[in-house]
Amino acid sequence: MVNLYVGFDTREVAAYHVFCQSVITHSSIPVTFTPLALRLLHDYEESHADGSNAFIYSRFLVPHLQGFKGWALFVDGDMLCRADIKELWAMRDDAYGVMVAKHNYLTKHKIKYIGSDMQTVNQDYPRKNWSSVMLINCAHPENRILTPSYVMGAKGSQLHRFEHLRDEDIGSIPLAWNWLVGEYEHDPDAKLVHYTLGVPAIQAYAQCDHAKEWFDTLYETRSIAA
């Protein structure tokens, strides 16, 4: 059973459902979906003034939500799964506190979510997008610090750079499992496509890489049996 937590923002409701549908379409094992919607987190109040989406900090509550037991997977809601999530889940390694795709890049686009009410500056910073897909060892002792009070009081840089972990506690997953549309060249074998600049539902990205697949999946979520 994959314990899958998905970032949820009321401004990107369709994106959440497209991602979940894409996982269901390709998965060969059972998956539980938990939306990280702020109004459902009764022991957490978002106190940070920055952030481009509603789940930018609440993602670090996953070990707490799991009772600091077992493993869980967190994924941003603006993604499309193109392969069996079982492949990613099988990469869990108890030697690590978290496993991520270790991007090392400077953005080609200084603005993201262009033309939407989410439009914002696309800042560069160390370990950018590492936390957008996380295989989390919730039982790892260093993750026990990630309580609601800690996350509410921590700086974004502390959280997104995983400063509560040693570097050797951060494992790697292939970039194919967090492929950045618009930042990386087209890869027909990308397994988890990340529309980090904006999902195809935003007009500026309607023709972006893998946009047709996103819209096809959107239509699947709206289908009704005849």
C-alpha positions as CSV (number, residue, x, y, z in Angstrom):
1,M,0.0,0.0,0.0
2,V,1.4,3.4,-1.0
3,N,0.7,6.1,1.5
4,L,0.5,9.1,-0.9
5,Y,0.1,12.7,0.2
6,V,-0.6,15.2,-2.5
7,G,-0.3,19.0,-2.3
8,F,-3.7,20.6,-2.6
9,D,-4.4,24.3,-3.5
10,T,-7.9,25.6,-4.1
11,R,-6.6,27.5,-7.1
12,E,-5.5,24.2,-8.7
13,V,-8.3,21.8,-7.9
14,A,-8.2,20.3,-11.4
15,A,-4.5,19.7,-11.1
16,Y,-4.9,17.6,-8.0
17,H,-7.6,15.4,-9.6
18,V,-5.5,15.0,-12.8
19,F,-2.5,13.8,-10.8
20,C,-4.5,11.3,-8.8
21,Q,-6.2,9.9,-11.9
22,S,-2.8,9.5,-13.6
23,V,-1.5,7.5,-10.6
24,I,-4.6,5.3,-10.6
25,T,-4.3,4.7,-14.4
26,H,-0.8,3.3,-14.1
27,S,-0.5,1.8,-10.6
28,S,-0.4,-2.0,-10.1
29,I,-0.6,-1.7,-6.3
30,P,-3.2,-0.1,-3.9
31,V,-2.7,3.6,-3.2
32,T,-4.2,5.8,-0.5
33,F,-4.5,9.5,-1.4
34,T,-4.4,12.2,1.3
35,P,-4.9,15.8,0.1
36,L,-2.8,18.2,2.0
37,A,-5.5,20.8,2.2
38,L,-4.9,23.4,5.0
39,R,-8.5,23.3,6.3
40,L,-8.2,19.6,7.0
41,L,-5.1,20.1,9.2
42,H,-6.7,21.0,12.5
43,D,-3.5,21.1,14.6
44,Y,-1.6,23.3,12.1
45,E,-2.1,27.0,11.2
46,E,-0.1,28.4,8.3
47,S,1.9,31.3,9.8
48,H,4.4,31.9,6.9
49,A,3.8,35.0,4.8
50,D,5.6,33.7,1.7
51,G,5.1,30.8,-0.6
52,S,3.7,30.2,-4.1
53,N,1.2,27.5,-3.1
54,A,-0.9,26.5,-0.2
55,F,1.1,23.4,0.7
56,I,4.6,24.8,0.5
57,Y,5.2,24.2,4.2
58,S,2.5,21.7,5.3
59,R,4.2,19.0,3.2
60,F,6.7,18.7,6.1
61,L,3.9,17.5,8.4
62,V,3.8,14.1,6.6
63,P,5.8,12.2,9.3
64,H,3.6,13.7,12.0
65,L,0.4,12.7,10.1
66,Q,1.9,9.2,9.8
67,G,2.5,9.0,13.5
68,F,6.2,8.9,12.8
69,K,5.8,5.4,11.5
70,G,6.6,3.7,8.2
71,W,7.1,5.4,4.9
72,A,5.1,7.9,2.9
73,L,5.3,9.6,-0.4
74,F,4.7,13.3,-0.9
75,V,4.1,14.8,-4.3
76,D,3.2,18.3,-5.5
77,G,-0.3,18.5,-7.0
78,D,0.9,19.9,-10.3
79,M,2.3,16.7,-11.7
80,L,1.4,13.8,-14.0
81,C,2.3,10.2,-13.4
82,R,3.3,8.3,-16.5
83,A,4.6,5.1,-14.9
84,D,3.7,2.6,-12.2
85,I,4.1,4.3,-8.8
86,K,5.2,0.9,-7.5
87,E,8.6,1.6,-9.2
88,L,9.1,4.7,-7.1
89,W,7.7,3.1,-3.9
90,A,10.2,0.2,-4.3
91,M,13.1,2.6,-4.0
92,R,12.6,3.0,-0.2
93,D,15.9,2.6,1.7
94,D,15.8,2.7,5.5
95,A,19.3,4.1,5.5
96,Y,17.8,7.5,4.7
97,G,15.5,10.0,6.3
98,V,14.2,11.2,2.9
99,M,14.8,10.4,-0.7
100,V,14.5,13.0,-3.4
101,A,15.5,13.9,-7.0
102,K,18.5,16.1,-6.4
103,H,18.0,18.9,-9.0
104,N,20.9,21.2,-9.6
105,Y,19.8,24.0,-11.9
106,L,19.0,27.7,-12.4
107,T,15.6,28.4,-13.7
108,K,15.2,29.5,-17.4
109,H,12.0,31.4,-16.4
110,K,12.0,34.3,-13.9
111,I,8.2,34.3,-13.7
112,K,5.9,31.4,-13.2
113,Y,2.1,30.8,-13.3
114,I,2.0,33.6,-15.9
115,G,-1.4,35.2,-16.4
116,S,-3.0,33.4,-13.5
117,D,-3.8,34.7,-10.0
118,M,-0.8,32.7,-8.8
119,Q,1.7,34.5,-10.9
120,T,4.9,35.1,-9.0
121,V,8.7,35.5,-9.2
122,N,10.4,32.2,-9.8
123,Q,13.3,32.4,-7.4
124,D,16.5,30.3,-7.5
125,Y,17.7,28.8,-4.2
126,P,19.7,25.9,-3.0
127,R,18.0,22.5,-3.4
128,K,15.2,24.0,-5.4
129,N,12.4,21.5,-6.1
130,W,14.0,18.8,-4.0
131,S,11.0,18.8,-1.7
132,S,8.4,18.5,-4.5
133,V,8.7,14.7,-4.6
134,M,9.7,13.1,-1.3
135,L,10.0,9.5,-0.3
136,I,9.9,10.0,3.5
137,N,11.1,7.6,6.1
138,C,8.6,8.8,8.8
139,A,10.2,6.5,11.4
140,H,13.6,8.1,11.0
141,P,14.6,9.6,14.4
142,E,15.7,12.9,12.9
143,N,12.2,13.4,11.3
144,R,10.6,13.4,14.7
145,I,11.4,17.1,15.0
146,L,8.8,17.8,12.3
147,T,5.9,18.6,14.6
148,P,3.2,21.2,13.7
149,S,4.8,23.7,16.1
150,Y,8.2,23.2,14.6
151,V,7.0,23.5,11.0
152,M,5.0,26.6,11.9
153,G,8.0,28.3,13.4
154,A,10.7,27.1,11.0
155,K,12.0,29.2,8.1
156,G,11.4,28.1,4.6
157,S,15.1,27.6,4.0
158,Q,15.4,25.3,7.0
159,L,12.6,23.1,5.7
160,H,13.2,23.0,2.0
161,R,16.9,22.4,2.4
162,F,16.3,19.6,5.0
163,E,18.5,21.2,7.6
164,H,17.1,18.9,10.2
165,L,18.9,16.0,8.4
166,R,22.6,15.4,7.7
167,D,23.5,15.3,4.1
168,E,24.2,11.6,4.3
169,D,20.6,11.1,5.5
170,I,19.2,12.4,2.1
171,G,19.0,9.7,-0.5
172,S,18.5,10.0,-4.2
173,I,15.8,9.0,-6.7
174,P,16.2,9.4,-10.5
175,L,15.3,12.8,-12.1
176,A,12.8,10.9,-14.2
177,W,10.6,10.8,-11.2
178,N,10.5,14.6,-10.9
179,W,11.0,15.8,-14.5
180,L,10.7,19.6,-14.7
181,V,8.7,20.7,-17.7
182,G,10.1,23.9,-19.2
183,E,13.4,23.5,-17.3
184,Y,14.6,20.2,-18.8
185,E,14.5,19.1,-22.4
186,H,11.8,16.8,-23.5
187,D,12.2,13.2,-22.3
188,P,9.7,10.7,-23.7
189,D,10.6,8.3,-20.8
190,A,9.9,10.8,-18.0
191,K,8.0,8.9,-15.3
192,L,6.6,11.7,-13.2
193,V,6.2,15.0,-15.1
194,H,6.3,18.2,-13.0
195,Y,4.6,21.3,-14.4
196,T,6.6,23.5,-12.0
197,L,6.1,26.7,-14.1
198,G,2.3,26.1,-14.4
199,V,-0.1,23.4,-15.4
200,P,-1.5,23.3,-18.9
201,A,-4.8,24.6,-17.7
202,I,-3.1,28.0,-17.4
203,Q,-3.2,29.5,-20.9
204,A,0.5,30.4,-21.0
205,Y,1.4,26.7,-20.6
206,A,-1.4,25.1,-22.7
207,Q,1.2,24.0,-25.3
208,C,4.0,23.0,-23.0
209,D,5.7,19.7,-23.0
210,H,3.4,16.8,-22.1
211,A,0.4,19.2,-22.2
212,K,-1.7,16.8,-24.4
213,E,-1.3,14.0,-21.9
214,W,-2.4,16.3,-19.1
215,F,-5.6,17.3,-20.9
216,D,-6.3,13.7,-21.9
217,T,-6.1,12.8,-18.2
218,L,-8.3,15.7,-17.3
219,Y,-11.0,14.4,-19.7
220,E,-10.7,11.0,-18.1
221,T,-11.7,12.5,-14.7
222,R,-14.8,14.0,-16.3
223,S,-15.9,10.9,-18.2
224,I,-19.4,9.5,-17.4
225,A,-20.5,6.0,-18.3
226,A,-23.0,5.9,-21.1
